[in-house]
């Protein structure tokens, strides 16, 4: 399976519409990949809280339209990162869209764990409530966004729902880059799953981004890692390795906590 992670730079001097069109062009250029992934809140920047209200879109807004078209033109499964969604009741969400190769929408995931403690996303946005998986022909994706990476129970829930490849879209800051790498590898090892984690490059809202998108296999081995600048990280991996790893080292079968009681 071939995956391309687009570590796009969020430049405050580039308009949202210009970046939307540029991201679409980058997606289309990945024709031949099976899966393409964009990072968190790439239209506006994950820390650009002051423009969230202004740039919020309905679910079927311009980002949905442009990304659906790009997926169809490239003929790829597209995890379109996330954008600021305004729900019909006015609530803002950090929302991920996944499109099939024909451009049809396959999944919507609203970020469950909001970052910021008592400011920013944590107080401006609603929290998602549902774990989301997407069945591709080769593997089943489990969806997560940035701060979610710090909460292992979400990933264990995704694995229980059938996930074999955990996809994390992020706008992770440079000052905590060591945590990014460590947690991506930990989620892969403890769940015996692939982790595809893609971040943004550049600086927005005066916050330098970590970049360093990473692909980790079920044994915790790093298959590929990007640098700090805008980059497209493409990797080929074997989805069958998930099942083989879980069979050879069946640690998940020895779980005792967090399991549903027997009927």
C-alpha positions in Angstrom: 0.0 0.0 0.0 1.3 3.4 -0.9 0.6 6.4 1.3 1.5 10.1 0.8 1.5 12.5 3.8 1.4 16.1 2.7 3.2 18.2 5.3 1.9 21.5 4.0 3.2 24.8 5.3 0.7 27.3 6.8 1.9 30.7 5.7 0.0 33.7 7.3 0.6 35.7 4.1 -1.2 33.1 1.9 -5.0 33.4 1.8 -7.2 30.4 2.9 -8.6 30.1 -0.6 -5.1 30.1 -2.2 -3.9 27.4 0.3 -7.1 25.4 -0.4 -6.3 25.4 -4.1 -2.7 24.7 -3.5 -3.5 21.7 -1.3 -5.8 20.4 -3.9 -3.0 20.5 -6.5 -0.7 18.7 -4.1 -3.3 16.0 -3.6 -3.9 15.6 -7.4 -0.1 15.3 -7.9 -0.1 12.1 -5.7 -2.0 10.1 -8.3 -0.7 6.6 -8.0 -0.9 6.5 -4.2 -3.6 4.6 -2.4 -4.0 7.0 0.4 -3.2 10.7 0.8 -3.3 12.5 4.2 -3.3 16.2 5.0 -2.7 17.7 8.5 -4.8 19.4 11.1 -6.5 22.8 10.4 -4.3 23.4 7.4 -6.7 26.0 5.9 -6.3 28.4 8.8 -3.5 27.0 11.1 -4.1 25.1 14.3 -3.1 27.9 16.6 -4.8 30.8 14.6 -7.7 31.0 17.1 -8.5 34.6 16.2 -9.7 33.6 12.7 -11.7 30.4 13.6 -15.0 32.2 13.7 -14.4 34.1 10.5 -13.2 31.1 8.5 -15.6 28.5 9.9 -17.4 26.6 7.1 -20.5 24.3 7.0 -19.7 20.6 6.6 -20.4 20.8 2.8 -18.5 24.1 2.4 -15.6 25.1 0.1 -13.1 22.7 1.7 -15.4 19.8 1.3 -16.0 20.7 -2.3 -12.4 21.2 -3.3 -11.2 18.1 -1.5 -13.9 15.8 -2.9 -12.9 17.0 -6.4 -9.2 16.5 -5.7 -9.8 12.9 -4.4 -11.8 12.0 -7.5 -9.2 13.6 -9.9 -6.3 11.8 -8.2 -8.3 8.6 -7.8 -7.1 8.2 -4.2 -8.5 7.7 -0.7 -8.1 11.2 0.8 -7.9 12.0 4.5 -8.4 15.7 4.0 -6.9 16.7 7.4 -9.3 18.9 9.3 -11.0 22.3 9.1 -13.1 24.6 11.3 -16.7 23.4 10.8 -19.7 25.4 11.9 -22.6 23.1 12.7 -26.2 24.1 12.0 -26.6 25.1 15.7 -23.6 27.4 15.5 -21.1 25.2 17.3 -17.6 25.1 15.9 -15.8 21.7 15.5 -12.3 20.6 14.5 -13.6 18.3 11.7 -11.9 15.7 9.5 -13.3 14.5 6.2 -12.3 11.3 4.4 -13.2 10.8 0.7 -13.2 7.7 -1.5 -11.4 7.6 -4.9 -14.7 8.6 -6.6 -14.9 11.7 -4.5 -17.7 10.5 -2.3 -17.5 11.3 1.3 -16.8 8.2 3.4 -16.4 9.6 6.9 -16.6 12.6 9.2 -14.7 12.8 12.5 -15.0 15.6 15.0 -11.9 15.9 17.2 -12.6 14.5 20.7 -9.9 16.0 22.8 -9.6 19.8 22.4 -6.3 21.5 23.2 -5.8 24.8 25.0 -6.8 24.1 28.6 -8.7 27.3 29.3 -8.3 29.1 26.0 -8.3 28.6 22.2 -9.8 25.4 20.8 -10.7 24.1 24.3 -13.2 26.9 24.9 -14.1 27.8 21.3 -15.0 24.4 19.9 -17.3 21.6 20.7 -16.0 18.1 21.4 -16.6 15.2 19.2 -18.2 12.1 20.8 -17.7 9.3 18.3 -14.8 7.0 17.4 -14.5 6.8 13.6 -13.0 4.0 11.5 -12.9 3.8 7.7 -12.6 0.5 5.8 -10.3 0.7 2.8 -9.7 -2.3 0.5 -6.3 -2.9 2.0 -6.7 -1.8 5.7 -9.1 -0.2 8.2 -8.2 3.3 9.2 -8.7 4.7 12.7 -9.0 8.5 12.9 -7.5 10.9 15.4 -6.4 14.5 15.5 -3.3 16.1 17.2 -4.0 16.3 21.0 -5.9 13.0 20.7 -2.4 11.4 20.4 -1.9 11.9 24.1 -4.9 9.7 25.1 -4.2 6.0 24.5 -7.7 4.9 25.4 -9.0 6.5 22.2 -6.6 4.4 20.1 -7.4 1.2 22.0 -11.0 1.9 21.2 -10.2 2.4 17.6 -8.3 -1.0 17.6 -11.3 -2.7 19.2 -13.4 -1.2 16.4 -11.2 -2.9 13.8 -8.5 -0.3 13.1 -5.2 -1.5 11.7 -3.8 1.8 10.5 -4.0 4.8 12.9 -4.0 8.2 11.1 -3.2 11.3 13.1 -3.6 14.7 11.5 -1.9 17.4 13.5 -0.6 20.9 13.9 2.0 20.0 16.5 4.3 22.7 17.9 8.1 22.5 17.4 8.7 23.0 21.2 7.1 19.6 21.9 8.4 17.7 18.9 10.1 15.0 21.1 6.6 14.1 22.4 5.3 13.8 18.9 7.8 11.2 17.9 7.6 9.3 21.2 3.8 9.2 21.3 3.5 8.1 17.6 5.8 5.2 18.3 4.1 4.3 21.5 0.6 4.2 19.9 2.0 1.9 17.2 3.7 -0.5 19.6 0.9 -0.7 22.2 -1.8 -1.3 19.5 0.4 -3.3 17.1 -0.8 -1.1 14.3 0.7 1.3 11.7 0.7 5.0 12.7 0.6 7.6 9.9 1.0 11.0 11.6 1.2 14.1 9.5 1.8 17.6 10.8 2.1 21.1 9.4 5.3 23.1 8.6 6.0 26.8 8.9 4.9 29.2 11.6 1.4 30.5 12.2 0.1 32.6 15.1 3.8 33.0 16.1 3.9 29.2 16.8 6.7 27.3 15.0 5.4 24.0 13.8 7.2 20.7 14.3 6.8 19.1 10.9 8.5 15.7 11.1 5.5 13.7 9.8 6.2 10.1 10.6 5.2 6.6 9.6 5.6 3.9 12.2 5.1 0.1 11.7 3.4 -2.3 14.2 6.8 -3.1 15.9 7.5 0.6 16.5 10.0 0.9 13.7 10.1 4.3 11.9 9.6 3.6 8.2 9.9 7.3 7.1 10.1 10.7 8.7 10.0 14.2 7.2 12.0 17.2 8.1 10.8 20.6 9.3 9.9 22.2 6.0 7.0 21.6 3.6 7.4 18.1 2.2 5.5 15.2 0.8 6.4 12.0 2.6 5.6 8.9 0.6 6.0 5.4 1.9 5.0 1.9 0.9 4.0 -0.5 3.6 2.4 -3.9 3.9 -1.0 -3.9 5.8 -0.7 -7.7 6.3 2.1 -7.0 8.8 -0.5 -5.9 11.4 -2.1 -9.3 11.5 1.2 -11.1 11.4 2.5 -9.0 14.3 -0.6 -9.6 16.4 -0.3 -13.3 15.7 3.4 -13.6 16.4 3.3 -11.5 19.6 -0.3 -11.7 20.8 -0.1 -9.1 23.6 -3.5 -7.7 22.8 -5.1 -11.0 23.8 -3.7 -10.7 27.3 -5.6 -7.5 28.1 -7.5 -7.5 31.4 -8.5 -3.9 32.0 -10.9 -1.8 30.0 -12.6 -4.9 28.5 -16.4 -5.3 28.4 -17.6 -7.8 31.0 -18.5 -11.2 29.6 -22.2 -11.7 28.7 
